Amino acid sequence: MKNTLGQLKIKVFSDGADVAAMKRAYRAGFVKGFTTNPTLMRKAGITDYKAFAKEALTEIKELPISFEVFADDFASMEAEALEISSWAPNVYVKIPITNTSGCSSIPLIKKLSAKGLQLNITAVMTLEQVQNVADALSARSHSVVSVFAGRVADTGLDPVPHMTMALRIIAQNPNTELLWASPRELLNIFQADSIGCHIITVNEDILKKIPLAGMDLSELSLETVKMFHRDAISSGFKIV
């Protein structure tokens, strides 16, 4: 397992809003960064956005960590972005590719990038969006383009060639990294790594599967049989 994971070049980021879990992942030393979003924070019961961010930043001081704006008009988005970026040097500001009316965020992205903010452009799906973002980002600022490969796959489209093309597009900017977002399984880490993707976000459920990497399939088969037997006995099932 260790040798298999040790061969990976891709950076694994933890995706979530449980501060305790984030700190555990940070101390474990495997993940190389963190992302979160308002939906994850809502599921985690977060009621004070800034307090949540500040608590996470008390320990996560070196690794990149992304916090998202939630305003729907671009003037308010800009104000929120400037505030979030001031929280710590390792903070990346997540800007959605559009607002809820479908209006493009590209002008704002271009403006913020020119100011030197570290950005994470989120909810990106199409290659046209990737190209527009790549054209808008300043070569002088560090940025991440989060393409939701998992959601792309949910539509029946193979995300691997899609992400391969996205990599070619952003190659024009050496300070921009491609992030494989919303993975569905551990395999996605190895798929993303195989094409040279820079970053992949994983939630705690996928992180728990890390020990399975490189596991002997015969051993996994036996463990599965034991699980079925154990659960049948504990449930008191009888057939005859």
Short mmCIF file of the C-alpha atoms (twelve columns), coordinates in Angstrom:
data_MODEL
# 
_entry.id   MODEL 
# 
loop_
_atom_site.group_PDB 
_atom_site.id 
_atom_site.type_symbol 
_atom_site.label_atom_id 
_atom_site.label_alt_id 
_atom_site.label_comp_id 
_atom_site.label_asym_id 
_atom_site.label_seq_id 
_atom_site.Cartn_x 
_atom_site.Cartn_y 
_atom_site.Cartn_z 
_atom_site.pdbx_PDB_model_num 
ATOM 1   C CA . MET A 1   0.000   0.000   0.000   1 
ATOM 2   C CA . LYS A 2   2.653   2.527   1.000   1 
ATOM 3   C CA . ASN A 3   4.668   1.917   -2.149  1 
ATOM 4   C CA . THR A 4   1.563   2.361   -4.299  1 
ATOM 5   C CA . LEU A 5   0.632   5.650   -2.667  1 
ATOM 6   C CA . GLY A 6   4.234   6.769   -2.563  1 
ATOM 7   C CA . GLN A 7   4.386   6.688   -6.345  1 
ATOM 8   C CA . LEU A 8   1.639   9.280   -6.690  1 
ATOM 9   C CA . LYS A 9   2.633   12.719  -7.903  1 
ATOM 10  C CA . ILE A 10  -0.819  14.251  -7.536  1 
ATOM 11  C CA . LYS A 11  -1.566  16.360  -4.470  1 
ATOM 12  C CA . VAL A 12  -4.473  15.062  -2.413  1 
ATOM 13  C CA . PHE A 13  -6.614  17.763  -0.788  1 
ATOM 14  C CA . SER A 14  -9.163  17.066  1.946   1 
ATOM 15  C CA . ASP A 15  -12.680 18.303  1.149   1 
ATOM 16  C CA . GLY A 16  -14.974 18.954  4.103   1 
ATOM 17  C CA . ALA A 17  -16.123 21.318  6.840   1 
ATOM 18  C CA . ASP A 18  -15.548 19.330  10.030  1 
ATOM 19  C CA . VAL A 19  -12.760 21.287  11.723  1 
ATOM 20  C CA . ALA A 20  -11.758 18.366  13.935  1 
ATOM 21  C CA . ALA A 21  -11.479 16.082  10.892  1 
ATOM 22  C CA . MET A 22  -9.548  18.755  9.003   1 
ATOM 23  C CA . LYS A 23  -7.064  19.053  11.858  1 
ATOM 24  C CA . ARG A 24  -6.682  15.260  12.048  1 
ATOM 25  C CA . ALA A 25  -5.960  15.107  8.332   1 
ATOM 26  C CA . TYR A 26  -3.473  17.941  8.673   1 
ATOM 27  C CA . ARG A 27  -1.622  16.206  11.512  1 
ATOM 28  C CA . ALA A 28  -1.596  12.891  9.644   1 
ATOM 29  C CA . GLY A 29  0.483   14.585  6.962   1 
ATOM 30  C CA . PHE A 30  -0.949  12.801  3.915   1 
ATOM 31  C CA . VAL A 31  -3.083  15.584  2.462   1 
ATOM 32  C CA . LYS A 32  -1.439  18.610  0.867   1 
ATOM 33  C CA . GLY A 33  -4.276  21.101  1.143   1 
ATOM 34  C CA . PHE A 34  -7.924  21.695  2.042   1 
ATOM 35  C CA . THR A 35  -11.116 22.812  0.339   1 
ATOM 36  C CA . THR A 36  -14.605 23.476  1.625   1 
ATOM 37  C CA . ASN A 37  -17.817 25.090  0.424   1 
ATOM 38  C CA . PRO A 38  -21.092 26.475  1.822   1 
ATOM 39  C CA . THR A 39  -22.954 23.195  1.207   1 
ATOM 40  C CA . LEU A 40  -20.410 21.203  3.193   1 
ATOM 41  C CA . MET A 41  -20.503 23.806  5.954   1 
ATOM 42  C CA . ARG A 42  -24.281 23.635  6.110   1 
ATOM 43  C CA . LYS A 43  -24.152 19.833  6.416   1 
ATOM 44  C CA . ALA A 44  -21.594 20.209  9.204   1 
ATOM 45  C CA . GLY A 45  -23.876 22.599  11.090  1 
ATOM 46  C CA . ILE A 46  -21.628 25.648  10.674  1 
ATOM 47  C CA . THR A 47  -23.482 28.864  11.522  1 
ATOM 48  C CA . ASP A 48  -20.593 31.352  11.702  1 
ATOM 49  C CA . TYR A 49  -18.575 31.252  8.463   1 
ATOM 50  C CA . LYS A 50  -15.738 33.487  9.617   1 
ATOM 51  C CA . ALA A 51  -15.380 31.780  13.002  1 
ATOM 52  C CA . PHE A 52  -15.201 28.403  11.263  1 
ATOM 53  C CA . ALA A 53  -12.484 29.638  8.902   1 
ATOM 54  C CA . LYS A 54  -10.487 31.280  11.657  1 
ATOM 55  C CA . GLU A 55  -10.582 28.122  13.774  1 
ATOM 56  C CA . ALA A 56  -9.310  26.005  10.875  1 
ATOM 57  C CA . LEU A 57  -6.571  28.536  10.181  1 
ATOM 58  C CA . THR A 58  -5.296  28.436  13.764  1 
ATOM 59  C CA . GLU A 59  -3.650  25.114  12.891  1 
ATOM 60  C CA . ILE A 60  -3.607  24.940  9.094   1 
ATOM 61  C CA . LYS A 61  -1.101  27.695  8.460   1 
ATOM 62  C CA . GLU A 62  1.150   26.378  5.698   1 
ATOM 63  C CA . LEU A 63  -1.009  24.284  3.390   1 
ATOM 64  C CA . PRO A 64  -3.412  25.909  0.902   1 
ATOM 65  C CA . ILE A 65  -7.013  26.119  2.069   1 
ATOM 66  C CA . SER A 66  -9.955  27.375  0.005   1 
ATOM 67  C CA . PHE A 67  -12.992 29.298  1.258   1 
ATOM 68  C CA . GLU A 68  -15.845 30.253  -1.045  1 
ATOM 69  C CA . VAL A 69  -17.745 33.487  -1.542  1 
ATOM 70  C CA . PHE A 70  -21.514 33.094  -1.312  1 
ATOM 71  C CA . ALA A 71  -22.862 36.413  -2.633  1 
ATOM 72  C CA . ASP A 72  -24.782 36.275  -5.895  1 
ATOM 73  C CA . ASP A 73  -24.011 39.728  -7.289  1 
ATOM 74  C CA . PHE A 74  -20.508 40.428  -8.478  1 
ATOM 75  C CA . ALA A 75  -19.913 43.593  -6.445  1 
ATOM 76  C CA . SER A 76  -20.662 41.704  -3.231  1 
ATOM 77  C CA . MET A 77  -18.616 38.734  -4.456  1 
ATOM 78  C CA . GLU A 78  -15.642 41.037  -4.907  1 
ATOM 79  C CA . ALA A 79  -16.008 42.463  -1.397  1 
ATOM 80  C CA . GLU A 80  -16.254 38.972  0.080   1 
ATOM 81  C CA . ALA A 81  -13.254 37.794  -1.937  1 
ATOM 82  C CA . LEU A 82  -11.093 40.636  -0.653  1 
ATOM 83  C CA . GLU A 83  -12.157 39.904  2.915   1 
ATOM 84  C CA . ILE A 84  -11.513 36.149  2.633   1 
ATOM 85  C CA . SER A 85  -8.105  36.669  1.044   1 
ATOM 86  C CA . SER A 86  -7.063  38.798  4.027   1 
ATOM 87  C CA . TRP A 87  -7.567  35.965  6.505   1 
ATOM 88  C CA . ALA A 88  -4.211  34.276  5.916   1 
ATOM 89  C CA . PRO A 89  -1.443  33.994  3.286   1 
ATOM 90  C CA . ASN A 90  -2.351  30.365  2.532   1 
ATOM 91  C CA . VAL A 91  -6.001  31.136  1.730   1 
ATOM 92  C CA . TYR A 92  -7.415  30.653  -1.759  1 
ATOM 93  C CA . VAL A 93  -10.717 32.350  -2.581  1 
ATOM 94  C CA . LYS A 94  -13.268 30.138  -4.323  1 
ATOM 95  C CA . ILE A 95  -15.216 31.929  -7.036  1 
ATOM 96  C CA . PRO A 96  -18.033 30.058  -8.835  1 
ATOM 97  C CA . ILE A 97  -17.803 30.111  -12.629 1 
ATOM 98  C CA . THR A 98  -21.205 31.843  -12.810 1 
ATOM 99  C CA . ASN A 99  -23.765 33.306  -10.450 1 
ATOM 100 C CA . THR A 100 -27.155 31.659  -9.951  1 
ATOM 101 C CA . SER A 101 -28.552 33.466  -13.011 1 
ATOM 102 C CA . GLY A 102 -25.868 31.917  -15.199 1 
ATOM 103 C CA . CYS A 103 -24.014 35.205  -15.666 1 
ATOM 104 C CA . SER A 104 -20.300 34.607  -16.183 1 
ATOM 105 C CA . SER A 105 -17.862 35.409  -13.366 1 
ATOM 106 C CA . ILE A 106 -15.007 35.823  -15.846 1 
ATOM 107 C CA . PRO A 107 -14.784 39.647  -15.561 1 
ATOM 108 C CA . LEU A 108 -14.549 39.380  -11.760 1 
ATOM 109 C CA . ILE A 109 -12.048 36.522  -11.980 1 
ATOM 110 C CA . LYS A 110 -9.876  38.590  -14.293 1 
ATOM 111 C CA . LYS A 111 -10.067 41.592  -11.960 1 
ATOM 112 C CA . LEU A 112 -9.252  39.647  -8.784  1 
ATOM 113 C CA . SER A 113 -6.466  37.692  -10.445 1 
ATOM 114 C CA . ALA A 114 -4.879  40.914  -11.686 1 
ATOM 115 C CA . LYS A 115 -4.871  42.116  -8.076  1 
ATOM 116 C CA . GLY A 116 -2.838  39.053  -7.123  1 
ATOM 117 C CA . LEU A 117 -5.480  37.125  -5.177  1 
ATOM 118 C CA . GLN A 118 -5.029  33.375  -5.002  1 
ATOM 119 C CA . LEU A 119 -8.169  31.995  -6.603  1 
ATOM 120 C CA . ASN A 120 -9.924  28.652  -6.836  1 
ATOM 121 C CA . ILE A 121 -12.456 28.776  -9.659  1 
ATOM 122 C CA . THR A 122 -15.189 26.307  -8.777  1 
ATOM 123 C CA . ALA A 123 -18.173 24.499  -10.320 1 
ATOM 124 C CA . VAL A 124 -16.391 24.338  -13.678 1 
ATOM 125 C CA . MET A 125 -17.743 21.661  -16.008 1 
ATOM 126 C CA . THR A 126 -17.212 22.454  -19.683 1 
ATOM 127 C CA . LEU A 127 -13.968 22.809  -21.609 1 
ATOM 128 C CA . GLU A 128 -15.187 26.178  -22.853 1 
ATOM 129 C CA . GLN A 129 -15.381 27.323  -19.237 1 
ATOM 130 C CA . VAL A 130 -11.854 26.018  -18.639 1 
ATOM 131 C CA . GLN A 131 -10.582 28.008  -21.630 1 
ATOM 132 C CA . ASN A 132 -12.342 31.176  -20.505 1 
ATOM 133 C CA . VAL A 133 -10.884 30.862  -17.021 1 
ATOM 134 C CA . ALA A 134 -7.398  30.164  -18.362 1 
ATOM 135 C CA . ASP A 135 -7.599  33.292  -20.501 1 
ATOM 136 C CA . ALA A 136 -8.771  35.396  -17.538 1 
ATOM 137 C CA . LEU A 137 -6.183  34.338  -14.965 1 
ATOM 138 C CA . SER A 138 -3.064  36.398  -14.510 1 
ATOM 139 C CA . ALA A 139 0.196   34.524  -15.011 1 
ATOM 140 C CA . ARG A 140 1.521   36.303  -11.905 1 
ATOM 141 C CA . SER A 141 -1.060  34.951  -9.442  1 
ATOM 142 C CA . HIS A 142 -1.423  31.391  -8.203  1 
ATOM 143 C CA . SER A 143 -4.753  29.838  -9.107  1 
ATOM 144 C CA . VAL A 144 -6.662  26.571  -9.167  1 
ATOM 145 C CA . VAL A 145 -9.295  25.521  -11.699 1 
ATOM 146 C CA . SER A 146 -11.705 23.044  -10.101 1 
ATOM 147 C CA . VAL A 147 -13.348 20.894  -12.751 1 
ATOM 148 C CA . PHE A 148 -16.078 18.707  -11.246 1 
ATOM 149 C CA . ALA A 149 -14.992 15.480  -12.881 1 
ATOM 150 C CA . GLY A 150 -17.264 13.412  -10.651 1 
ATOM 151 C CA . ARG A 151 -20.318 15.322  -11.791 1 
ATOM 152 C CA . VAL A 152 -19.129 15.094  -15.384 1 
ATOM 153 C CA . ALA A 153 -18.988 11.308  -14.929 1 
ATOM 154 C CA . ASP A 154 -22.515 11.353  -13.466 1 
ATOM 155 C CA . THR A 155 -23.760 12.454  -16.897 1 
ATOM 156 C CA . GLY A 156 -22.245 9.360   -18.531 1 
ATOM 157 C CA . LEU A 157 -19.229 11.191  -19.947 1 
ATOM 158 C CA . ASP A 158 -15.780 9.673   -19.345 1 
ATOM 159 C CA . PRO A 159 -13.967 12.259  -17.201 1 
ATOM 160 C CA . VAL A 160 -10.443 11.090  -18.087 1 
ATOM 161 C CA . PRO A 161 -10.233 12.484  -21.656 1 
ATOM 162 C CA . HIS A 162 -12.229 15.501  -20.494 1 
ATOM 163 C CA . MET A 163 -9.692  16.278  -17.771 1 
ATOM 164 C CA . THR A 164 -6.794  15.530  -20.119 1 
ATOM 165 C CA . MET A 165 -8.043  18.254  -22.442 1 
ATOM 166 C CA . ALA A 166 -8.513  20.610  -19.502 1 
ATOM 167 C CA . LEU A 167 -4.869  20.069  -18.554 1 
ATOM 168 C CA . ARG A 168 -3.748  21.026  -22.052 1 
ATOM 169 C CA . ILE A 169 -5.804  24.201  -21.887 1 
ATOM 170 C CA . ILE A 170 -4.453  25.471  -18.574 1 
ATOM 171 C CA . ALA A 171 -0.859  24.606  -19.528 1 
ATOM 172 C CA . GLN A 172 -0.629  28.133  -20.947 1 
ATOM 173 C CA . ASN A 173 -0.327  29.441  -17.374 1 
ATOM 174 C CA . PRO A 174 2.456   27.880  -15.252 1 
ATOM 175 C CA . ASN A 175 0.918   29.215  -12.015 1 
ATOM 176 C CA . THR A 176 -2.452  27.564  -12.614 1 
ATOM 177 C CA . GLU A 177 -3.237  24.051  -11.377 1 
ATOM 178 C CA . LEU A 178 -6.047  21.716  -12.384 1 
ATOM 179 C CA . LEU A 179 -8.117  20.199  -9.592  1 
ATOM 180 C CA . TRP A 180 -10.165 17.016  -10.085 1 
ATOM 181 C CA . ALA A 181 -13.237 17.801  -7.982  1 
ATOM 182 C CA . SER A 182 -16.075 15.625  -6.660  1 
ATOM 183 C CA . PRO A 183 -14.400 12.209  -7.034  1 
ATOM 184 C CA . ARG A 184 -16.661 9.244   -6.497  1 
ATOM 185 C CA . GLU A 185 -14.163 6.500   -5.601  1 
ATOM 186 C CA . LEU A 186 -10.552 5.815   -4.663  1 
ATOM 187 C CA . LEU A 187 -9.803  4.835   -8.266  1 
ATOM 188 C CA . ASN A 188 -10.271 8.479   -9.282  1 
ATOM 189 C CA . ILE A 189 -7.074  9.406   -7.421  1 
ATOM 190 C CA . PHE A 190 -5.070  7.044   -9.619  1 
ATOM 191 C CA . GLN A 191 -6.912  8.123   -12.767 1 
ATOM 192 C CA . ALA A 192 -6.199  11.767  -12.041 1 
ATOM 193 C CA . ASP A 193 -2.570  11.012  -11.259 1 
ATOM 194 C CA . SER A 194 -2.116  9.015   -14.479 1 
ATOM 195 C CA . ILE A 195 -2.979  12.011  -16.670 1 
ATOM 196 C CA . GLY A 196 -0.841  14.457  -14.703 1 
ATOM 197 C CA . CYS A 197 -3.644  16.294  -12.925 1 
ATOM 198 C CA . HIS A 198 -2.164  18.495  -10.209 1 
ATOM 199 C CA . ILE A 199 -4.717  18.153  -7.394  1 
ATOM 200 C CA . ILE A 200 -7.663  15.991  -6.390  1 
ATOM 201 C CA . THR A 201 -10.073 16.688  -3.550  1 
ATOM 202 C CA . VAL A 202 -11.294 13.760  -1.466  1 
ATOM 203 C CA . ASN A 203 -13.851 13.630  1.319   1 
ATOM 204 C CA . GLU A 204 -13.415 11.723  4.555   1 
ATOM 205 C CA . ASP A 205 -15.231 8.644   3.181   1 
ATOM 206 C CA . ILE A 206 -12.661 8.289   0.403   1 
ATOM 207 C CA . LEU A 207 -9.789  9.042   2.773   1 
ATOM 208 C CA . LYS A 208 -10.935 6.070   4.857   1 
ATOM 209 C CA . LYS A 209 -10.430 3.848   1.804   1 
ATOM 210 C CA . ILE A 210 -6.762  4.795   1.449   1 
ATOM 211 C CA . PRO A 211 -5.640  1.616   3.305   1 
ATOM 212 C CA . LEU A 212 -7.250  -0.438  0.505   1 
ATOM 213 C CA . ALA A 213 -4.836  0.952   -2.082  1 
ATOM 214 C CA . GLY A 214 -2.706  -1.878  -3.428  1 
ATOM 215 C CA . MET A 215 -4.461  -4.504  -1.318  1 
ATOM 216 C CA . ASP A 216 -4.300  -8.102  -2.566  1 
ATOM 217 C CA . LEU A 217 -7.648  -8.941  -4.182  1 
ATOM 218 C CA . SER A 218 -7.715  -12.471 -2.770  1 
ATOM 219 C CA . GLU A 219 -7.340  -11.022 0.707   1 
ATOM 220 C CA . LEU A 220 -10.075 -8.482  -0.002  1 
ATOM 221 C CA . SER A 221 -12.321 -11.287 -1.272  1 
ATOM 222 C CA . LEU A 222 -11.864 -13.242 1.955   1 
ATOM 223 C CA . GLU A 223 -12.553 -10.146 4.047   1 
ATOM 224 C CA . THR A 224 -15.775 -9.615  2.110   1 
ATOM 225 C CA . VAL A 225 -16.919 -13.206 2.697   1 
ATOM 226 C CA . LYS A 226 -16.174 -12.806 6.415   1 
ATOM 227 C CA . MET A 227 -18.171 -9.573  6.496   1 
ATOM 228 C CA . PHE A 228 -21.230 -11.234 4.932   1 
ATOM 229 C CA . HIS A 229 -20.988 -14.158 7.363   1 
ATOM 230 C CA . ARG A 230 -20.483 -11.918 10.393  1 
ATOM 231 C CA . ASP A 231 -23.457 -9.729  9.508   1 
ATOM 232 C CA . ALA A 232 -25.718 -12.718 8.835   1 
ATOM 233 C CA . ILE A 233 -24.868 -14.269 12.234  1 
ATOM 234 C CA . SER A 234 -25.242 -10.982 14.136  1 
ATOM 235 C CA . SER A 235 -28.634 -10.421 12.479  1 
ATOM 236 C CA . GLY A 236 -29.851 -13.855 13.605  1 
ATOM 237 C CA . PHE A 237 -30.860 -14.894 10.108  1 
ATOM 238 C CA . LYS A 238 -32.124 -18.467 9.534   1 
ATOM 239 C CA . ILE A 239 -33.015 -20.224 6.307   1 
ATOM 240 C CA . VAL A 240 -33.653 -23.797 7.456   1 
# 
